[in-house]
Structures are given as structure tokens and as C-alpha cells.
Amino acid sequence: IMSQHALLSAGCKAWRSLSCPRSELRLDLTLGCGQTFRWRETGDGHWTGVMRGKVWTLTQTEDTLWYYVYSHQVNPGTENKQKWKVEEEEQLLGKMSKRKTDMKQEEVGFCTVMSEPDNKEEELLKDYLQLGVKVGDLYSDWSTVDPHFKHTADIFTGVRLLRQDPVECLFSFICSSNNHISRIQGMVDRLCQTLGTLLCKLDDVAYHDFPPLQALTDPSVEMRLRDLGFGYRARFLQQSSQIVNSHDPDWLQSLRSAPYLQARDALRALPGVGFKVADCVCLMSLDKFEALPVDTHVWQIAKRDYSFAAGSSQKTLTDRVYKEIGDFFRKLWGPYAGWAHSVLFCADLKRFQKLKEEIPALKDEKTELKKKMKERRHDRCEEKQKREKGKKQQRT
């Protein structure tokens, strides 16, 4: 049987849940705003992607986040079939009874869902979504100091920053130079399909893990990636992987405890990593919440919505203007400035413009309704006055 993407409506014991209101997390905005390239909407409001070496499907109801985890069993070959046969025989002999009580297991085609009694997966998800950060409180703080943010925040609630794996984040964003979200997504997909481990196959879609660092350092990688349409980025990927690999194995991870500017400068020493890519990696995987990636979108937001004048006569974003924009927003929004920036960045994306249109449309409907009700009340008053006038005339 071909494995299928899980759907909450289909009902299944393997779905697990976390308490999480939409005001704290909106999956469509958080997973679709260009901070990660590993998630796709695979059913109405259902997002499937790869995180921490596992394939997940996430969905949400008003105050609950639901998650479903697939295990790594892909289209078993004859060797695996033989192994499964032996296991089945053992199961018949009752040798598997203990394992069955320890672990609920549900077959879904070639993918098996493991519902483990320990909460390892729940902890992984909480860490990835940084659910310890109360985004609603941050929105209130930013709305107090920034009227423009307040206006946007009413529509774009629940935009969170993800805590991604630093290797995956770094090499995904090296692919992002002079690129747009859907194209970067395609590149990251091809990178994973070519060099990553196959984890799972669902509805003919193969899900691969992100390649390990060693797979990217191979001398043949540059040409393979050029053939896949990576262009000049192929060389950056390979060269940067070799430099990172020459450091201590935990070097990238260790930048989480380094000061922000030190971490950013360390990343900028890598080929293909400028200020923006370094800030993306700092903000989205290294816990530097004051990091603020500035691109032409953010520059436009600063000029259009905040009357930011520095560098307005220039056609390209210089390092000086980059720093000034970052400092301007850090001063305005405080220590979580990078989170606030991601809300406005999200609100500026073409793919989410319909949300902006829906809200005014809703307001217009309410205004129209109020107007009609007012007119009706006015008409009723006039009728009442006419009737009373008529009665008076009759009496006289």
C-alpha cells in the first residue's frame, strides 16, 4: 500500500497534541514565511516536513497543536522483508508482547508511526517552535511602542521564530542569495534528495533528511550541484562545508553561547555568507533574537512605514545603511527585535496579501451593517413621529 499523509479528520490514535492557541502560533504564517524551506501544506491546514531527522505532520485547532510522527521505514527491500517475516513469527510466539505494551505502533503503508511513552518528540517540537517564548506578550510590548506594528499585529498574529539546526539553517540560507522563497525551497529539496538520507515516502513524495556536513565536503559536490541548477552557490556550499568541517565538530552549535556580534563575524568569514545570511542564521538557529536580517523588502518597510531616511538616495543597500536599519529597529523593539521584524516581513510577502484584504473587507461589512441599522432606526423614528403627529391632528 502506498503510504499517505496523515489527516486529523481521518482519526488515528497516533496523533498527539499540545495546548497552544492560534494567537501563540499560526502554522501557515510561521512555516510559510521563508525562515524554513522544509515544510509543505499536504492537506487543508496540515503541514508535513522534516525536522530533527524525522518526518512530521502538524495541524492545529483553535487552542491545540496536533502532531504526527512517521518512522524511517521506506519501501523495504527483500532483506527487510525477510527481517519483517522473522519478526512476525516471533510476534506469533509471543516474544513481542512486552514491546507492544511499551510502544503503540500503527502501520501506515511504508511508514510506521511510533508513539513513544517518553516525551522526547514533544520536547523536540517545543524546542523547535520555541514555545517557551510567549509571543502574545511580545506583540503587546511592540504594539505599545510602535503604532504601525499594532496595526499589522491585529492581522498577523502567531508568527513565531523556529529554532533550527545550525548546519541546515546555514546551508539553506547560502542558497538564498539573489533568490525567492519557492526557488530556494526547490534548491533545498534537490540538495536533500541528492545527498540526504531517505526517511519516508508519502503519496509519492519522498522525504529526505538534510545532508550531513561530510556529504557536502566531497570534491564532487560542486559539479553535482551545478548540474542541479545551483549556479555560483554550488561553490559556496562546498567551500563553506569544508571550512566548517575543519573546525571542532560542535563549532556551529557552540556559537549559540557566543555574543551576537562575535557569532555573526565568525559566520561572515565563510564563503557565500554576508551580513544578511549571517543574521538569518544567528536569528533562526543560534538564539540571537536581536539579529535583524535586512534585505530590500526590509529596507522598503523602513522607508515606507517608518520614514527611515538614511541611504534613501542610494540604489543598493550598503553595509552602513544595513547596520543603521538594524540599529533603528533594535532601539525601537528591544531585545526580541528579530522576532518583531519577522512579523512585518511576513506581512509584506505577496503570498499573504489576501489576509490584509479580508480584514478591511470584514470591517467594511460591519460598517455597512451599522450604517443600514442606523438608517432603519432613523426610518422607524420618522414613522413613529409621523404617527404621533397624525394622532395629535385627529385629537384636535
N, C-alpha and C positions, 0 to 999 in steps of 0.2 A: 504494500500500500504506500502511496506517496504521502509523506508527512505534510501536515497542514499547519498554517499559522493558527495559534490559539485565539479563540474569541471568548470573551467573558460570557456573552449571551448563550453560548453553547453549553455552559455549565460544566464544571470539572473540579474535582477535589484538589487538583494540583495548584490552582490559583491561590495565592496568598495575598494578604493585604496589610497596609499601614494606614494609620489615621493621618490624613493630610488634606486640608481644604484647598480648593482651587485658588483661593487668594494667596496661598503659600507656594503653589506650583501649578503652572499650566504647561502640560506636556507639549502641546503644539508649538507654543512660543519658545519654550526652553530648548526643545530638541530640533527645532526648525530654524533657529536664528543664526546659524553659521558658526557656532562655537564648537560643534562636533559634526562629524561627517559620516557617522556610523549608523544612524537611525533612519528608518523609513516608515511611513504610515502604511500598515499592511491590512488594516480593516478600519471601519469607521471609528476614529478616536483610539485606535490600537497602534502602538509603535513598537517595531521589532528592530533590535540591533545587537551589537556585540559590545560587551563591557566586562573587563577583568577576566578575559578568556572564556566567557560564557555567552550563550545566546539567550536574550530575554525578550519577552513581550510585556509592554507596560500599557495600562489604560487607567482611566480614573472616573469615579462618580463624584458627586458634589463634595463629599468630605473624605473620600477614601482613595488611596492609590493602590491599584491591583498589579501584581507582578507574577510572571510565569517563566520558569527557567527550564531550558532544554539541556539535556546532557549530550556528550560528544559521542554519538554512535551513528556513523554515516554509512548508509548503504553497505552493510557488511559483505566482505568478500567470502570466498569459500572457507578460508581459515577461521574467520569469525563465526561463520555459520556452524562449523564443526564445534567451536568453543561453546556457542549457544546451546547446541544439541546436548553436549555433556552437562551443561548447567541445568537444562530442562530435566535430564534424567536424575540429576542429584536432587532437584526440587521434588520430583516424584517420590524419591526416597526419604523426603522429609528433612534433608540436610539444610534446606534454605529457610526453614520456618523461623529461625531466630532473626535472620536478615530481614524477613518480611515484617516482623514486628518492629524492628529498628527503623525501617525506612519504607515509607509509602512509595509505591512505584507505579507509574502509569505509562503504558506504551502509546506513542503517537507516531506510527509509521517507523521511520528510521531513527527518530529521536526519542529518547526516554526522559521523562521528567522526574527528577529526583527531588522529593520533598524531605529534606533532611531535618531531623529533630533539633539540631543545634541551629542557632540563628545566624549562621555565617553569611548567608545570602542577604538576609535583612540588613545586617551591618554593612555589607558591601554597598547595597543600594543607598542606605542612609548616608554613607561616606561620599559616594559618587554624586548624590543630589545635594549634599551639604545641608541636610535637613535640620542640623543644629542651628543654622543661621535663620533667625526669624525675619523673613523678608518683608512681612507686613509692617513690622516696627520700623524697618529701614525706610520703606515707602513713606510712612508718616513723617519721619525726620526730614527726608529730602523735600517732601511737599511743603513743609513749614518754611524752608529757606529758599525754595525755588518754585514760583508760580507756574512756570512753563512745565516743569516736571509734574506738578499736581494735575494739570490738565491732561497730560499724557497718561499718567498713572491710573486714572479712572478707567481707561480703556485697556491698557496693557498691564493687567495685574499678573502676579505669579511668575514673573521672569526670574529664573534662578541661574546662578553660575554653577557649572559642573566641576567636580574635582577629578580631572582626567589623569590618565597615566602620562608622566612627563615624556617618555620616548614617543608614544603615539601622538601626543599633542605637538611636540617639536617637529616631527617629520610630516605631519599633516599640514602644519602651517608653513613649512618650507614650500609645499606645493601651492600655497595660496597666493604667492606673489603675482601681481597683474592678472588676477583670476576672479571669477564669480562663484557663488556657493555651489550651484549644480555641477559646474565643471570640476571644482575641487573634489566634490563628492565622487564623481566618476573616476578621478585620478586615484583617490584613496582606495576606492573599490578595486581598481585594477592592481594597485600595489599589493593589497591583501590577497587577492586571488592568485597573483603570480608568486608571491613569496611567503604568504602566511599559511598556517595550518587550517585545513578544512574542519569546521566544527560541526556543521549541521546543514541539512538541506530541507527546505520547507517550500511547498508549492513551486518546485523547480528553481527556487532561489537558493544559491549556495552561500553560506555564511562562513567567512574565514576569520581567524584571529589576526591581529596586527602582527606583521613580521617581527621576529626578534632582531635585536641590533646586529647580531652576527650575520644574519641573512642579507642585510643591507650593505655590509662592508665588502662583500665578494667583488673582485675586479670586473666580473662580467655584468654586474648590476646596471651600470650606467647605460650600456648599449641596449640592454633589455628594456629599460625604462624609456629610452629614446624611441624605441620601436613602438612603445605603448602610448606615445604622444606626450611625454613629459617635457620635451624640449630641453632648454638650458637647465631646468630644475633637476634633471637626472643627475648631473654632475654634482650639484649642491647636496643632493640626498646622499650620494655615495661618499663624497669627501667629508661631510659633517658626521656621518655614521662612523667613519674611520677615526676621526678626532675624538668623538665621544667614547668610542671603544678603547682608545688608548689611555683614557683616564681610569680612575678607580671604578669598579662595576656599579657602585652606588652614587657616582658623581652627580648625575642629573637629579636624583632623588634628594641628595644632600643639599641642593640649592634651596630646598623648602625652608631650611633653617638659616639660610644666609640672608643678610639685609637685602631689601628690594633692589637698590641700585647696583649692588655687587653681583646679584644673580643676573640682572639684565645685562651688565657688561660682560659677564662670563659667556652668556649665550651669544652676544653680538660678535664674539671672536670666531663664531662658526660660519663657514661659507653659506651664503643664502639667507643669513639672519640679520636683518636691520632692526631699527627701533620697534617697528610695528609688530613683526613676528616675535621678537623677544618679549614685548609687552603682552602679546596674546598668550605665550607660553607661561609667563610669570603669573598672569591673572587666572588662567584656566587650568593650570596644573601645579603651580608652585606656591599657592596660598598667598600671593601678593595682591591683596584686594585693592591697593592704591594704584596698581598698574593700570594704565589707561591707553589702550591701543588707538592711535589716531590715523585715520585714512581720509580720503577725500570726502566720504559721507559725513564723518565726524566734524571735519573742517567746515563743511556746509552747514551742519546743525549749529555749530558755534557762531558762524556769521549770521545765519538766517534767524535763529531763535534767541541768541544771546548778545547780538550786536557786537560780536568779537571782532575788533578792527585790525589787530596785528597781522601783518602779512597779506592784507586784503588786496594789495596791488600786485601780488605775485601770482604767477600761474601754477607753480609747483610748490608742494609742501616742503619747506626747508627744515633742517634739524632744529633750528632756533624756534620757528613757528610751532613745530611739533611739541617741543618742550613747553612753550608758553601756553598752548591749548591744554596740555595735560595739567600744568600747574594751576591754570584758571579753574578747571573743573575739580581738581583735588581740594582747592581752597573753598569752593562752593559746597561740595558734597561731603567732604570729610574722609575718614579712613576707609570707607567702602565705596569710594568714588568709581572704581571699576565696575561694580555691580550696577550703580545708577546709570553709568554710560551704556551698559548692555541693554537696559530698558529702552533708552532713546534710540539706540542703534536698531533694535528690533522694530520699534515703531516707525522707523524710516524705511524699512525694507518693502519693496514692491509687493511681495507675496502676502503681506498683512494689511494692505491698504483698505481692504474690504471692511475690516473691523472698524476703521475710522469712519467709514461711510455709514455703517449700520447704526452707530451711536447717534450721530446727528439725525438720521432718518427716524430713529426712535423718539428723539427729542422733538422733531418736527411733528410727529404723530400726536405726541402728548400735547404740544402747543395747539395743534389744530383741534384736538378734542376739547381742550379748555376753552378755546375760542367759541366752538359750537355750543358748549354748555352755557357759556356766558350769554350768547345770543338767545338761546332758548329761555334762560331765566329772564332776560330783558323782554322777550316777546310775551312771556307769561305775566310779567309785571304790567306791561302795557294793556294786555287783555283785561287783567283784574281792574286796573284803573278805569278802563272804558266801561266795564260792567257796573262798577260803583258809581260812575258818573251818570250812567243810564238810570240806575235805581234812584238817584237823587232827583233827576229830572222828572221821573214818574211821580215821586212823592210831592214835588212842588206843583 
